[in-house]
Amino acid sequence: MPEPPHKRIPVARQRGEPVVITLNESLTRRAVQRLQSVIRGVSPERTIIIDLASVPGFDSQGVDDLHAVQDEVGANRLVVVGLRQAAARLFGIASGFGDAKAQALDPSAPSPGPTPGMVLVELRPGSPGHALTSALQSAIAKDIAIVIVDLASVTASMEVLGAIASASRASAENGQELVFVNVAPEMMQLLGRMDLAATTYLAVTR
């Protein structure tokens, strides 16, 4: 019996950058092949974020294949988020890309993590460092699973770097994933020397 046709993978665009792809089917080899087709159609100048928080299931082959695609495209351009939330929701474990091991959750814990979804933080050009601090604190307090922060208008400073480090720790403690997009190469070098949480991702601007 032939397989039913698959629905088109939805692609959300926020101010043209980044491109957010939300996967609502199980993460399998077939799903990754379809994701690859979508990714090929995206301009190489644009950051791609793949959101797995809502997948109804996944297998090791699908995870491995998507990891391979990320390696091929480049982790600084293709960011994969939401696998930790999906694993916690489906299996009661905390897991994700790059994790060497899974950590069992307390079975008595009332919730596997923050509310699924994304929030985008943007700042006006020339905004001071304390504006970034305030915006990050407000976004993390919403308890949304994925916080995307556009740094296109942010200039590196000690205050800015401190705000990012603090937000990285706070979001990790909340079980959230923090994605910084449009990171200038100079700032990327500075952030690369910092001890950011494993749930913080950086996408360099082009």
JOZI-V560798 format. One record per residue. RES is the residue in three letters. OMEGA is omega in radians with two decimals (NA if undefined). NEAR is the number of other ideal C-beta (glycine too) atoms within 8 Angstrom. D_LAST is the distance of its C-alpha to the last C-alpha in whole Angstrom. Layout:
RES&OMEGA&NEAR&D_LAST  RES&OMEGA&NEAR&D_LAST
//
This chain:
MET&-3.09&2&47  PRO&3.13&3&43  GLU&3.12&4&40  PRO&3.14&4&39  PRO&-3.13&4&36  HIS&3.03&7&33  LYS&3.11&6&32  ARG&3.11&4&28  ILE&-3.12&10&26  PRO&3.11&7&24  VAL&3.11&8&21  ALA&3.12&8&20  ARG&3.13&7&17  GLN&-3.08&9&17  ARG&3.10&6&16  GLY&-3.09&5&14  GLU&-0.01&11&11  PRO&2.97&12&12  VAL&-3.14&12&14  VAL&3.11&12&17  ILE&3.12&15&20  THR&-3.14&9&23  LEU&-3.11&13&25  ASN&3.06&8&29  GLU&-3.13&10&31  SER&3.13&10&32  LEU&3.13&16&29  THR&3.11&11&31  ARG&3.13&8&30  ARG&3.14&7&30  ALA&3.13&12&28  VAL&3.09&13&25  GLN&3.11&9&26  ARG&3.07&10&25  LEU&3.12&14&22  GLN&3.14&9&21  SER&3.11&8&22  VAL&-3.10&11&20  ILE&-3.14&12&17  ARG&-3.12&6&17  GLY&-3.12&5&17  VAL&3.13&9&14  SER&3.14&4&11  PRO&3.12&6&9  GLU&-3.01&4&6  ARG&3.06&10&8  THR&3.12&12&9  ILE&3.06&13&13  ILE&3.09&15&15  ILE&-3.10&13&19  ASP&-3.12&13&22  LEU&-2.99&14&25  ALA&-3.05&12&27  SER&-3.10&11&29  VAL&3.12&13&30  PRO&3.14&7&34  GLY&3.06&7&34  PHE&3.06&12&32  ASP&-3.05&9&33  SER&3.14&5&32  GLN&3.12&8&31  GLY&3.12&14&29  VAL&-3.14&12&27  ASP&-3.13&8&27  ASP&3.13&11&26  LEU&3.07&13&23  HIS&3.12&10&22  ALA&3.10&8&22  VAL&3.12&13&20  GLN&3.10&12&17  ASP&-3.11&8&18  GLU&-3.10&6&17  VAL&-3.10&9&14  GLY&-3.10&8&13  ALA&3.10&8&14  ASN&3.09&7&10  ARG&-3.13&12&9  LEU&-3.10&12&13  VAL&3.13&14&15  VAL&-3.11&12&19  VAL&3.03&13&21  GLY&-3.11&16&25  LEU&3.09&14&26  ARG&3.13&13&28  GLN&3.13&16&29  ALA&3.14&14&31  ALA&3.14&13&32  ALA&-3.12&15&34  ARG&-3.03&7&35  LEU&-2.98&9&36  PHE&-3.12&6&38  GLY&3.07&8&38  ILE&3.04&10&36  ALA&-3.08&10&33  SER&3.09&11&30  GLY&-3.14&10&27  PHE&3.05&8&24  GLY&3.13&5&25  ASP&3.12&8&28  ALA&-3.13&3&31  LYS&3.10&4&33  ALA&-3.13&8&34  GLN&-3.14&7&36  ALA&3.09&6&39  LEU&3.06&10&39  ASP&-3.10&5&42  PRO&3.14&5&44  SER&-3.12&4&46  ALA&-3.03&7&42  PRO&-3.03&3&42  SER&3.12&4&39  PRO&-3.14&8&36  GLY&-3.11&10&33  PRO&-3.11&10&32  THR&3.12&6&31  PRO&3.13&9&29  GLY&-3.10&8&26  MET&2.98&10&23  VAL&-3.10&10&23  LEU&3.11&8&20  VAL&3.08&11&19  GLU&3.10&7&18  LEU&3.10&11&19  ARG&3.11&6&19  PRO&3.12&5&18  GLY&3.13&5&20  SER&3.14&9&21  PRO&-3.11&7&23  GLY&-3.10&11&23  HIS&3.07&8&26  ALA&3.08&9&24  LEU&3.11&15&22  THR&-3.12&12&25  SER&-3.13&8&27  ALA&3.13&11&24  LEU&3.13&15&23  GLN&-3.14&10&27  SER&-3.12&8&28  ALA&-3.13&12&25  ILE&3.14&14&27  ALA&3.12&6&30  LYS&3.13&7&30  ASP&3.05&8&30  ILE&-2.98&13&28  ALA&-3.04&14&27  ILE&3.12&14&23  VAL&3.12&16&21  ILE&-3.09&14&17  VAL&3.13&14&16  ASP&-3.11&13&13  LEU&-3.07&12&13  ALA&-3.08&8&11  SER&-3.05&10&14  VAL&3.11&10&15  THR&-3.11&4&16  ALA&3.05&9&17  SER&3.11&7&21  MET&3.14&6&23  GLU&3.12&11&24  VAL&3.13&13&21  LEU&3.10&12&20  GLY&3.12&10&24  ALA&3.14&13&23  ILE&3.13&14&21  ALA&-3.14&11&23  SER&3.13&10&26  ALA&3.11&14&24  SER&3.13&13&23  ARG&-3.07&9&27  ALA&-3.13&10&28  SER&3.12&15&26  ALA&3.12&13&27  GLU&3.13&6&31  ASN&-3.10&9&31  GLY&3.14&11&29  GLN&3.04&15&26  GLU&-3.02&14&23  LEU&-3.08&15&20  VAL&3.06&14&16  PHE&3.14&13&14  VAL&-3.11&16&10  ASN&3.10&11&8  VAL&3.13&13&9  ALA&-3.11&10&8  PRO&-3.14&8&9  GLU&3.12&7&12  MET&3.11&12&13  MET&3.13&12&12  GLN&3.14&8&14  LEU&-3.13&10&17  LEU&3.13&13&17  GLY&3.12&7&17  ARG&-3.09&5&20  MET&-3.12&9&22  ASP&3.14&3&24  LEU&-3.13&9&22  ALA&3.13&9&24  ALA&3.13&7&23  THR&3.07&12&23  THR&-3.08&13&20  TYR&-3.12&11&16  LEU&3.08&11&13  ALA&-3.05&15&9  VAL&3.09&10&7  THR&-3.13&10&4  ARG&NA&5&0
//
